[in-house]
Amino acid sequence: MSNARHILIAEDEPKIAALLSEYLQGSGYLASIVDEGDRVLQAIAEKRPDLLLLDVMLPGMDGLQILRELRKDSELPVIMLTARVEEIDRLLGLEFGADDYVCKPFSPREVVARVRALLRRSSGPVLNNPFVVDEQAQRILIGDRPLPLTTMEYRLLQTLVTHPGRLYSRDQLLDLMHDDLRDVTDRVVDSHIRNLRRKLEDLVPGGPYVHSVYGAGYRFELPESTTV
């Protein structure tokens, strides 16, 4: 157990915290619990966990305040536990920077699966990334070959490529693509994603790279054996 990954659970509902701890330990992880928001950052400094399960509604400093402070100097993987569906876009966006979220009520097995997947992404082998983002020229290259992208496709792929593994909602991607507040349906994102996938399939074997997450949005991931 000395090599087990340590999960810090920041949750003030005793039954939920105990259930998560039980399932995590049953899956081979170490787990500890903190039930007050004002103690979370100190617990992170002392315990140095590998991942944080962070409830949005904590007494004292709430989850969003904690995440904002944490992201000033830490890339610790964070999964938010939330019943506030309207906060999801902000949680996963650049404003706060959560890595994933689980909505209450949830299955503890689902939480364990999310923990396992996020730890695998954040500490897995270094991937061979053929994508090169040239921000000055606003183009993306595969090796030394530029992808034939429209302006909107560039903005979309640039965001996904530079934050691999991070989940973005359609609304977030739409805001990043259109900065003039035009009235555009979020389904436009789906059309751009389809075009991007087609172009990537033509030039880069080993995909897909842009993955759909049902009901949530899209994330970019590289397979472990990418060659060009």
C-alpha positions, 0 to 999 in steps of 0.5 A: 500500500506504500506505493498507492496513490493518495486521494484527498476527499474534500466533502462535508457530508459524512455519509458521502465522504465515507462512501467515497473513501470506502470505494477508493480504498477498496480499489487500492487507493489511499484516501483521507477526508477533510470536511471544512473548506478552510482546511483544504489547502493546508491539507494539500500542503501537508498530505501532498495527494495525487488527486483532489475530490472537491465538493463545490459547497463546502463550509468556510471557503467554498470549492470554487474559491479553493480551486482558484487559489490552488490553480495559482501555483499547482496543477494537482488533478481536481475532480469537482463534486457538484449539484450545481449544474449551472457551474459546470462550464465555469468549473471546467473553463479557464476561469477555474480549471477543474479537470473533470466533474461529477454531478450529485447524486453519483455512483461511487463506482463512477467516481472511482472510474473518473479518478483512475482515468484522470490519474492515468492521463496526468501521470501516464507515459510521455506521448509522441505529439506530432501537433505543433501550434504556431500561434504567431502565424495562427496555424497548426502543423503536423510535423512540418506540414500545416493543416488546412484550417479555417480561422474557426477550426484553428481556434478550436483545435488550438484550444484542444491541442494545448490542453490535452485531456481537459474537457470543454463544453460546447458553450466554452468552445463557442465562446473561444471561437467567437469573441464578438458575442454573435448569436450562434447555436452551440451545434455549430461546434459539432459541425467544426468538430466533424470537419476537424476529424475528417482533416485529421484522419486524412493527415494523421493516422492513429486517431481519433484525437477529438473525443466526444463526451456524451452530454458534456462536450469534447476533449483532445487525447493522443494515443500512446503510439502516435506516428506521422 
